[in-house]
């Protein structure tokens, strides 16, 4: 079953006397969460990046593992068939002027997942003298205080003595949009090394810069003091002491470290470094799964669903491309599952719990009141020939869609909320020739829209690998294939280029001394195609013609010889590639 794993952590909204009042803080020592083992899977991910006003963010750099891309004019990004952790599939978004945004998901092999990430403006909250220390107000009731002589330059770990510029933001866990604003999701790794659900009582991000814009951190042996106001609706259930968790923006996990004490209606705690910090009570969890269909028996893809409790807030996510969803919910709670359409209407659901064991909710049938729009057309290349292998990306009613092109044709269905005329933006891509056409904007309401002939020509697709050998050319293109690069352990020299192809092709090679443009020796070249593996035979060279800045591109050519591991035959090989630089 191809599932979108959906993590649902419900925020406390009223006093839960049996759960919190008798304990220093809620913990999971009574519960041994029965969670599937983590594994590396190949899955797809599409998402949209917005600012705090709900506007799309264009040109944001998006990375997931070794795959990378940028958002388009609609804030949309797509990763097709990339390698992800099944329990912490992680996608990160960066853009100047904003704090880094991210999302962690549970996913299965072959699944198609949808996320929305809201970037928070990176706003200066004040300054203080590094020598004297000081305090900065983040929002009313939320502060961060620093010891004198407690700041170092992050890159060198040497004492910083100038003016410290503080950029920070606070997130109220009772806000309905908190789950799209926060990093990762509300799951963490406790001090026992086990995964647990989290109930947030407030979180804060803090970043420090020097006068020249250099990154700063808290000095070893020093701490900063965070004070976070407890929202009014959580004060009755807020424990006297609560664990602190920081966000690891490499793994996408919240990590338990230290604790905060309640002082009046605020939590106060000391932290030894800066990242996102979260005041959270861990919770026992059970697994759930569900399949959602409409009244005609069709699976409802990318449909929003949420769990609601009389004692807890509301958290939810989307079904996958086949209408499946699964994940974790709090143990021992009575919940209501609500299924919503994009129009915001409740179209179905079920009562769940009290959930003491894993919940298989089976297939739920809902009344989908939306209106169908079927979009179809043809795609041609720069020579007006039918595109054999490509894609069409679309934006309808501010929702992104993506479909494959086969033998020059495409067709997909969009569910709409009304008969009103809307704009339909379509852009076609050609994998074989590594190009994408300009967006074409049409108008439609419901029924059928013949988009005519779209041209996949004009803009070079950002990332690709072409390997020619023994009369064959093996092509791997982002986003269908996962393309990236890794740096050496010292984080300064270019190390290797890994590629995983959707057709079973893969390759990896190292350029250990690469620091810019020029000619460099290649090591460890390995090409895998179905039923064959080829490894480097003798000297091989890589000519780098472009080595861009971070978020720019690396362009190069390869030449050398490969040996077939089955026949032991040697073959001359040439190749070309374009890869986004993410570090």
SULBELGI-V110790 format. One record per helix or strand of 2 or more residues. SS is the DSSP state (H for helix, E for strand). FROM is the first residue (numbers start at 1). LEN is the number of residues. If there is no record, write none. Layout:
# SULBELGI-V110790
SS:FROM:LEN, SS:FROM:LEN
This chain:
# SULBELGI-V110790
E:4:4, H:17:5, E:40:11, E:61:4, E:67:4, E:76:10, E:89:6, E:101:7, E:112:7, E:124:6, E:133:7, E:142:5, E:151:3, E:158:2, E:163:9, H:178:4, E:187:3, E:195:15, E:215:4, E:224:6, H:232:3, E:241:8, E:253:11, E:266:6, E:276:8, E:285:10, E:304:5, E:315:4, E:324:7, E:335:6, E:346:7, E:359:8, E:371:10, E:389:8, E:399:8, E:409:8, E:422:9, E:435:2, E:440:5, E:447:9, E:459:2, E:464:6, E:472:6, E:482:2, E:486:2, E:494:7, E:506:9, E:518:4, E:523:7, E:532:5, E:541:7, E:553:12, E:570:11
